[in-house]
């Protein structure tokens, strides 16, 4: 099922399918937020922003909900 990172819940695992290169900061791309990379939701702040993610079992990142909305993923079975 395709969705965006901002709609995932804690513990969800997915594969990045599309990243809008015009909207995503270069730093996130350099840290692995690229198509075909795995992503896992580690924690979500109390008001839903930011979202703490693990990319490719190595890069731990905190991203804003607004940015997470621009990263499309396909949910994997846990």
BAFI-3210 file (N, C-alpha, C; in Angstrom, 3 decimals, decimal comma, padded with zeros to 6 digits):
// residues 78
n [1|2|3|4|5|6|7|8|9|10|11|12|13|14|15|16|17|18|19|20|21|22|23|24|25|26|27|28|29|30|31|32|33|34|35|36|37|38|39|40|41|42|43|44|45|46|47|48|49|50|51|52|53|54|55|56|57|58|59|60|61|62|63|64|65|66|67|68|69|70|71|72|73|74|75|76|77|78]
n.u [000,845|000,648|001,731|002,444|005,255|004,457|002,022|002,467|002,761|004,246|006,777|006,115|007,292|008,764|009,357|011,025|009,524|009,278|010,690|010,342|012,494|012,702|011,552|012,595|015,128|018,619|020,385|018,898|018,671|021,343|021,719|020,386|017,644|016,323|014,861|014,012|015,275|015,116|012,860|011,995|009,666|010,528|009,876|007,331|006,755|004,870|002,869|002,829|004,909|008,342|009,030|010,675|012,932|014,395|016,675|017,584|018,564|020,518|020,914|019,682|017,127|015,459|012,608|010,553|006,966|005,834|007,848|007,994|005,632|006,210|007,587|007,124|006,084|006,068|004,359|005,765|005,290|005,499]
n.v [-001,171|002,153|005,231|008,184|009,296|010,836|009,765|007,337|005,060|004,604|002,180|001,200|-000,100|000,613|001,084|003,524|005,055|007,286|010,517|013,934|015,847|018,596|019,545|018,281|018,670|018,835|017,704|015,626|013,868|013,206|011,759|009,427|009,353|008,252|006,819|003,324|002,780|001,530|002,388|003,202|004,016|005,484|007,162|009,545|012,910|014,480|016,277|015,432|016,350|016,850|013,900|010,964|009,012|005,971|005,317|002,921|001,236|002,673|005,513|007,846|010,087|013,191|014,506|017,111|017,169|018,291|017,936|015,152|014,529|014,787|012,552|009,613|006,313|002,688|000,486|-002,157|-005,585|-006,354]
n.w [000,000|-000,917|000,512|002,486|004,473|006,690|007,428|008,567|011,384|014,670|014,609|012,116|009,028|005,901|002,350|000,577|-002,158|-003,783|-003,999|-003,838|-005,376|-005,497|-003,216|-000,954|001,462|000,633|002,488|003,709|001,578|001,221|003,535|003,080|002,381|-000,053|-003,064|-002,937|-000,537|002,828|005,484|008,827|011,338|014,270|016,452|017,330|017,879|020,583|019,507|016,940|015,378|015,387|013,309|014,098|012,428|011,090|008,671|006,365|008,408|009,872|009,596|011,694|011,838|012,420|011,158|009,809|009,836|007,601|005,680|005,709|004,483|001,828|001,087|-000,445|000,275|000,334|002,266|004,136|005,038|008,427]
ca.u [000,000|001,441|001,322|003,563|005,866|003,710|000,835|002,870|002,695|005,464|007,044|005,874|008,455|008,361|010,407|010,794|009,259|009,422|011,082|010,295|013,815|012,586|011,009|013,349|016,465|019,751|020,959|018,148|019,055|022,694|021,660|019,758|016,215|016,282|014,042|014,466|015,851|014,170|012,595|011,207|009,270|011,019|009,126|006,622|006,612|003,498|001,927|002,993|005,974|008,847|008,946|012,019|012,976|015,629|016,792|018,555|019,130|021,769|020,760|018,548|016,827|014,207|012,134|009,290|005,808|005,696|008,819|007,598|004,505|006,762|008,303|006,169|006,604|005,200|004,454|006,166|004,762|006,495]
ca.v [000,000|003,379|006,315|009,086|009,053|011,512|008,978|006,091|005,003|004,098|000,767|000,867|-000,195|000,853|001,334|004,797|004,855|008,544|011,698|015,140|016,446|020,048|019,885|017,631|019,263|018,039|016,967|014,373|012,983|012,726|010,820|008,180|009,429|008,058|005,668|001,943|002,618|001,166|003,415|002,738|005,094|005,192|007,931|010,724|013,888|014,542|016,954|014,869|017,001|016,104|012,445|010,397|007,853|005,231|005,029|001,854|000,710|003,332|006,958|008,257|011,461|013,816|015,330|017,800|016,521|018,891|017,253|013,743|014,428|014,770|011,285|008,530|004,998|001,517|-000,219|-003,562|-006,422|-006,435]
ca.w [000,000|-000,996|001,398|002,745|005,778|007,755|007,777|009,203|012,845|015,297|014,331|010,713|008,146|004,524|001,368|-000,102|-003,586|-004,521|-003,235|-004,664|-005,217|-005,364|-001,899|000,115|001,651|000,163|003,628|003,882|000,474|001,522|004,660|002,673|002,031|-001,493|-003,474|-002,702|000,799|003,888|006,485|009,973|012,231|015,613|017,444|016,847|018,959|021,105|018,618|015,610|014,634|014,242|013,231|014,218|011,544|010,870|007,249|006,067|009,648|010,211|009,736|012,529|011,467|012,844|010,051|010,030|009,241|006,272|004,821|005,651|003,548|000,473|000,867|-000,667|000,650|000,244|003,541|004,104|006,107|009,522]
c.u [000,897|000,838|002,497|004,044|005,051|002,478|001,174|002,796|004,018|005,590|006,802|007,181|007,962|009,594|010,058|010,617|009,460|009,771|011,056|011,586|013,776|012,142|011,818|014,726|017,576|020,344|020,229|018,496|020,431|022,704|020,826|018,291|016,061|015,405|014,774|015,166|014,755|014,028|011,739|010,895|009,654|010,166|008,454|006,406|005,141|002,480|002,113|004,126|007,122|008,617|010,385|012,049|014,363|015,651|017,907|019,264|020,452|021,639|019,501|018,328|015,522|013,798|010,790|008,161|005,597|006,627|008,440|006,461|004,991|007,562|007,280|006,833|005,579|005,428|004,819|005,461|005,849|006,906]
c.v [001,243|004,467|007,278|008,883|009,681|010,737|007,652|006,200|004,439|002,589|000,361|000,860|-000,060|001,011|002,638|004,532|006,118|009,669|012,881|015,926|017,963|020,465|019,335|018,286|018,295|017,183|015,639|013,379|012,387|011,685|009,578|008,218|009,405|006,861|004,339|001,740|002,318|002,312|002,802|003,941|004,692|005,884|009,109|011,644|014,011|015,232|016,535|015,459|017,318|014,596|011,917|009,097|007,221|004,860|004,013|001,322|001,365|004,828|007,278|009,741|011,927|014,740|015,956|017,070|017,016|018,217|015,789|013,519|014,336|013,515|010,162|007,189|003,906|000,701|-001,680|-004,302|-006,579|-007,829]
c.w [000,000|-000,122|001,528|004,181|006,913|008,207|008,452|010,726|013,377|015,042|012,891|009,938|006,720|003,647|000,668|-001,594|-004,402|-003,565|-004,197|-004,429|-005,060|-003,968|-000,732|000,248|001,233|001,278|003,854|002,783|000,734|002,636|004,338|002,345|000,517|-001,841|-003,288|-001,362|001,808|004,882|007,589|010,854|013,651|016,670|016,758|018,037|019,365|020,197|017,162|014,791|015,577|014,363|013,215|013,429|011,517|009,388|007,047|007,298|010,013|010,441|010,529|012,298|012,097|011,708|010,386|009,307|007,812|005,265|004,640|004,664|002,096|000,158|000,760|-000,363|000,352|001,511|003,317|005,225|007,157|009,801]
res [x|x|x|x|x|x|x|x|x|x|x|x|x|x|x|x|x|x|x|x|x|x|x|x|x|x|x|x|x|x|x|x|x|x|x|x|x|x|x|x|x|x|x|x|x|x|x|x|x|x|x|x|x|x|x|x|x|x|x|x|x|x|x|x|x|x|x|x|x|x|x|x|x|x|x|x|x|x]
***
